Amino acid sequence: MEFLFDPTAVTRTIAGLPHLAALLGDPHREGQRATHLPGARKSPRELYRVLGNTHYAHLTQLLETLDACAGAGFTQPELLRTRGRRPFVEGIAELHTAEHFRGQGCAISGFDDTKGNDSVPDILVKGNEIAAVVEVYCPRAGPGLASYADAIHDRVKNLDRGVDFGFRIEHEQLERFGEGMRLLHLHPGVLSHGLDEATRLRAIAALIMELEAALETGAPPQAGFEFPEINLSTRIELSAVAPTSTIVPARGGVIGGPAIGAFRPEAMFADIVDRVIDKLEKGQAVDVVWGAEPVLVVEMSQSDLTSELRHKDFYVPEFEATLDAKLTDFHGYGVVAFCETVDWGKRLVPHFLRVDPAVTDTATAHLLFP
């Protein structure tokens, strides 16, 4: 995946972000020249997806937060250099968490610059009344499906062709009914399992090849791909295709589906808790800095459970019961905080705080997550 950008525009953007500019390097030397767009370049670095789309306010805020945290001592090198969407999403969760503590007046720094091949925590936090070593975990619901949908969108929007267009991407069920007219549903776990990396790459390559061939020949600009084994189809249609008059083409569109059903939020949360326990067992934040509380932040914004986390009458008690039953051993951590990000510049919203009194007291946990 390569992201189109205007190096002159990126240079103007980072001129007002001195800490980020010092870490980023020269945009005119980044990546390679676009083949069909004079003046444009393309880079596989995920950060350039953001830098090439600063007309979206939330992406500008992301860059401003990255610059502010870098100035405060937390550089987050993974965000600067990664070429993968998943580590970038995880890096965003770490950045939100660092900003949460920076906003409380704490000093923040990272471990990534010195870790080598070792597994290390993410953030060292020091304040007047608190010191903590923080690891951030960002569970993502249906990672195979999410990775596929994200990649299709990025590939369409970043086609190296000198045309503006609108697009519509639809992911739908192939068949609605099974034997005996049984109603069929798409289950997120089945979709993610079926959309492994090799399958995703094969489908994306076929879709983009068909779309580019249509643009070359003047055929209707559309493409389709079917996954009969998981009852899924993808269709892409372009509209208002016209020669571009800008360095980076103007492209926008909508993404539909797939409609997901036949899953239980309680089971999804239980699965997340199992994965959290696996993280705790690794002990990446335990016994790292003497006197600092080992903390695991579980950032839930990618979990597809954010609506249920606000359902105080039913789902929250169910989730609490799951935590009580499963999370009985903290493996040396003092605090496990299930949190959600709501916006840049805002504190994390803690949904569940679990404290091991043998390591950390409740008052300290509430200082960390007021």
RAZI-V738131 format. One line per field, one symbol per residue. ss: DSSP state (H for helix, E for strand, L for the rest). A space follows every 10 residues. Layout:
ss=???
//
This chain:
ss=LLEEEEHHHH HHHHHLLHHH HHHHLLHHHL LEELLLLLLE EEELLLHHHH HLLLLLHHHH HHHHHHHHHH HHLLLLHHHH HLLLHHHHHH HHHHHHHHHH HHLLLLEEEE LHHHLLLLLL LLEEEELLLL EEEEEEELLL LLHHHHHHHH HHHHHHHLLL LLEEEEEEEE EEELLLELHH HLELLELHHH HHHHLLHHHH HHHHHHHHHH HHHHHHHLLL LEEEEEEHHH LEEEEEEEEE EEELLLLLLL EEEEEELLLE LLLLHHHHHH HHHHHHHHHH HHLLLLLLLL LLEEEEEEEL LLLLLLLHHH LLLLHHHHHH HHHHHHLLLL LLLLEEEEEE LLLLLLLLEE EEEEELLLLL LHHHHHHHLL
//
